[in-house]
Each structure stands twice: as structure tokens, then as C-alpha cells.
Amino acid sequence: MDIVKTRKDLDERLSALRNASKSVGFVPTMGALHEGHLSLIRQARRESDIVVVSVFVNPTQFNDRKDLERYPRNLDEDIALLNTVSCDLLFAPSVEEVYPEPDTREFDFGQLDKVMEGAHRPGHFNGVAQVICRLFDMIGPDKAFFGQKDFQQLVIVRDLVRQLGLGTEIVACPIVREPDGLAMSSRNRLLTEKQRKSAPLIAQTLLESCNFVENNTVRETIDLVKGMVDKSDDFKLEYFQIVDGNTLQPVDNWQESNYIVGCIAVYVGEVRLIDNVVYKFVK
């Protein structure tokens, strides 16, 4: 695996590959890698000739400076994990390399970024769009691989690619979970031992709600999930919404859409975790 930290070195490594008509699969990450990330890389390997992974904690998508400072970082551990899978090139740039000048671009996603994460983290998705544009411009991937745990991000990145005509195919990959059901996340390592034991209740609640929907309304399902989460003293529910999987707008009944997803954000102590479940998907 080659490791590069500057655009100049990245261009040198990729130019020969592009000249050989090799397809490039790209997995953007913020490091603190885990099995969820590795599953994306394996998928990229199956669908691409060359696999590029980036490790970059993007400051423009953090509206909370403390959250940015607290975000786990360990590049040596990340490199060790990447050496266990078929990663061809790691791009680990500095902030100055990605943003030689401040990025002042403003993106318009209509209502997609006004709900859920967007409502609670103002500016977050504009920062995501900025860094995706920068990385796609530098790497020029044929395909980019994103996990469905960050469901709203996935929908917005697809809209960004459509708006700008970037020509990169966005591949959605399933959520990877721990044996106890907790969605894998870099933030999980910030949990205390006690918090880690209670955190799987989030996924268990979502799973139980799937069995509840057949004979109950959307409102009753929302109340069930909120009630179960509120029972834990370790949790503070930020939101739980049941939305159309394409528009991300709340639905009032199960017949309103062929694609319905429940999305949740919960504080476990000071650690913010997100998860989601698909209630209905009809192609």
C-alpha cells in the first residue's frame, strides 16, 4: 500500500493508473477505522481495479469545535488495519493540503439538509459537500463507497453528484454491526464501559419497532421508539423521525411512500450516535 499526503504525490501515483485505463474505487473516511470501513474497502475491491482510501478529519463539517477536537485519531492504527485488506493507496492529507484557501462555497440541497442531522448540526452537510468536492476533484474516482449508517449523508452526496454532474457512481453499502447489534462507528470507542453495555439498546429498539409497524401507525411507532429510549438514564434522544427514503421528509402513514426509513440520533453521555432502519422498500 502506498501512502501519500500531498496532492502532488497523489497525482503522480494516480496518473499512471489512469493512463492504464484502470477503474478507481474510493472510500472516504475520517479515520479511526473499524470493520465497517473495511467492509466498504472490500466492496470497492470487488468493483474496482484500484482502491483509494482517504483519512481526513474534515473541520468544515463540525459545527461543534469540541466535537472536532474529541474525534478519535490514530493514523498508525488505521495504516495497520488497511494493511489487512486490499487497499492500494492511502491519502492522508493535512487540512492545508485539502483547503489551501478557505472554502466559501454554499450548496443548496433543498429540504434534504433541513431535517434530522441538518436541523441539529447547522452547516454540517455544506461542509460534507465541500470536502467531497475537493476529494473527488483530487482523486477522480469512478465509484465512491458510503455506508448506509450515515443515511442522510448518503442521500445528500448522491444529490451533490447529480447537481454537479461529477460522473462518480455512489455505491451504498449495508450497515455493519457489532455482535450485540450496535452500529459500528468510530465514536463507539469514546464510550465508557457502562455506556458501551447500554448502547446496543438503540439498535434493539429499532429492530423491535420493525415488528410493531404492521399493526400500528407511524405516530404510534415513533412513540414506541421514543418511549423505549427515554427509559434509559444513559440516553438523551435528540431525534427519531420516520421519513421518505428519497426526500427525507417525514411521512404520516405507511402508504405515503414505497421507501420508508426510521432515523435516530441519541446522546450516550456526551457521545452522539446515529442509526437507522428501513421499514419499507419497494422498487
N, C-alpha and C positions, 0 to 999 in steps of 0.2 A: 504494500500500500504506500503510495506517495503521499506526503504531507506538505501542503503549501499554505502560505499565509499572506501572500500578496497577489494582486490581480495579474501582475507581470508574470509571475511563476505559474499561475493558473492558466493563463493564455498559452504559455509555452507548452504545458502538458496537454492541454486540450486541442491545440491546433493540429498536431499530428494525428490525433484520433479523428477529428472532424474530416481531415483530408483523406482518411481511410474509410470514410462513409460509415463510421461506427455510430450506433444509436446511443444516446446518453440518457440514463435514468438518474434522477436527482432526488435526494432525501434531505430536505432542510430540517435542521434540529437546533435546539438551544443547548445541546449537551446534556450532561447528567444522564447519559444513555442507559436504557434498560431494554428488556426483552421486547417491549412494544416497538421501540425504534428498530431493533434488529429484525423484527418481522417485516417492517417496511423495506429494509435493505434487501432481505431475501426476495420479496416480491419484485423489487427493482431489478435484481439479478435475473429473475425468471423472464423479465420482459425487456431487458436492455443488454446491449453489448458491454457498455461501460457504466459503472456505478460511481456516482459522486455523492459524497455526504458533506454537508456543511455543519460546523459547530460555531454558532454565533448567538450570543445573548443580545437580542436587539433592544436597545434602550428606548426607541421611539414607540414601542407598543406597551410600555409600562406607564400607567397614569399614577402609580404609587411608587415613589422613589425607594421606600423601604422594601417593597416587594422586589424591586430590581436588585437591590443590594443583598437581599436574603436568598435570591435564586441560586440553587446549588451549582457549583462549577468545579470540575476536576478533569482537565484535559488528558492527563496521563491515564486515568481510569477509562476515559472514553476511547483513547487510542488502543488500549489493551482489549477492550470489547470489540472494536472494529476489526482488530486482527483475527478475531474468531469467525468472522463472516467475510463474504467476498466483496469487500469494498476496494475499489481501485484507487480512489483519490479522496483524501480528506482536505477540505478547505476550511481553515480556522483563522479567519481574518480578524484584525483589530477593528475597533469602531471607526478609527480614522481611515482605514482601508475601504470600508463599506460606505462611509459618509465623509469623503474628503471636504465637503461643504455641507452645511445643514440642508436637510431635505424638507422643503416647504410645500411640497405637493399636497393638495387636498383632493380626496376621491369621493365620488358620490355613488353610494350603493342603495339609494332609495330608502326603503324601510328595512332592508336586510340588517343593517347595523344599528337600528334604533331600539331593538328589543334585546332582552336577556343580557348577554355579555356586553353588548354595546351600551345598554341603558345603565349598567353598573360600572363600566370601565370606559368612560368617555375618551375618545381618541385612540382606543386600543386597535381597532381594525384599520384605521388610517395608517397607524404605524406598521401593522402587519402588511398592508398593501405596499408601503414604501420599501420594506426590506425584501418582499417577494419580487418586486420590480427590479431592485438592484441585483439580487442574486440571479434571477432569470437572465438579466442582461449580461452578467458576467459569465454564466455557465452555459446558457443557451440549451437547456435540456429539451429532449424530445418528449419525455414524460417526467412528471413530478408526483411523488407519492406522499399522501397525507392520511393520518389516522382519523377514523370516524369519532374518536372520543371528543375531539375539538370540532363538533358537528357544525356549529355556526361558522367557524373559520373556514371549513371545507366549502360550504355554500358560497361564502364571500370570495374566496380565492377563485372559484370557478367563474363567478360573475366578473371578477377583475380580468381574468384571462379573456373572457368573452368581450368585455368592453374594449380592451386594448388590442385585441386580435393577436395575442402573443404567440399562438401556434404551439403551445405546450399542452399536452394532454394531462389532465389532472386525474390521478388514479386514487380512488378511495379504498382504504384498507380497514378491515374489521378491528374493533376494539380488542385489545389483548388484556386479559385479566389475570390477577393472582389466583391461586387455587381457592381462596376464600371469596372470590368474586370481585374484589376491589380492582377498579380500572387502573392499569399501570400508568404511573405518572412520575415525573422527576420530583414533583413536590412531595410524594409519599415519604421520601427519606427525611423530610423535615418533621414528620410526626413523632411524638413521643411513643414509648412502648404502649402506654394505655390508649392513646389516641389511635394507634395502628390497629389495636384489637377491636375498637368500636367502629372504625371507618368502613368496614365491609357492609354495615347496615345500609349504607346509601344504595349500593347495588342490589342488595337483598330486597329493599323496599321497591325499587324499580321493577325487579323481576316479579314480585308479588302483585304489583299493580297490573301487570300483563294478564294475570288470571282474573283480575277484578273487572276488566273493561267490558267483557262480553255482556254482562247484565246490569251495567251501571253507566251513568252519564259521564261526560268529560268532567263536569264540575265535581261529581262525587269522587272520581278518580284523583283529581287534584287534591281534594280534601283528605282523601286516604293517605296520599304520599306526604302531604304536609303534616298530618297528624302523627304519622309514624316517626318522621324525622324529629319533630318537636318533642317527642318523648325522651330523647337522649339529651342529657345535660351537656354532653361534649359538643353538640352540634348547634350551629346557628344557620338556619335556612336563609339563603339570600334570595333565591327564586326557584320555583318549579313551574314550568309552563308546558302546555301541550300545544304543538304548533304544526302547521303545514310544513312538510319537509322541504318544499321548494321555495316558498315565500317567507318562511319563518314567522308568519303571523299566527296569533292564537286562533284555535278553532273552538267552536261552541258545541259541536256534535260530531260523532264518528262518521257521519255520512258526508261531511263537508269536504273531505279530501280523500284521495286514494293513497296519500303518503302522509302519515301522521307520526310525529316523534315527540317524546317527552324529554325535556332538557332540564337539568338541575345543577345548581351551584350551592355548595354547603361549606361553611367555615367549620373546620375541626380544630378548635383552639384558634390559632392565628393562621392556619394553613387552609387555603382556599382550594377545594376540589370540585371538579365538574364531572358529569357523567350524562349518559342519555340512553334511551331505549326506543326502539322502533315498535310502535303499536300496530301500524298498518302500512303495508307497501304492496301496491298493485300496479304492475307495469302497464 
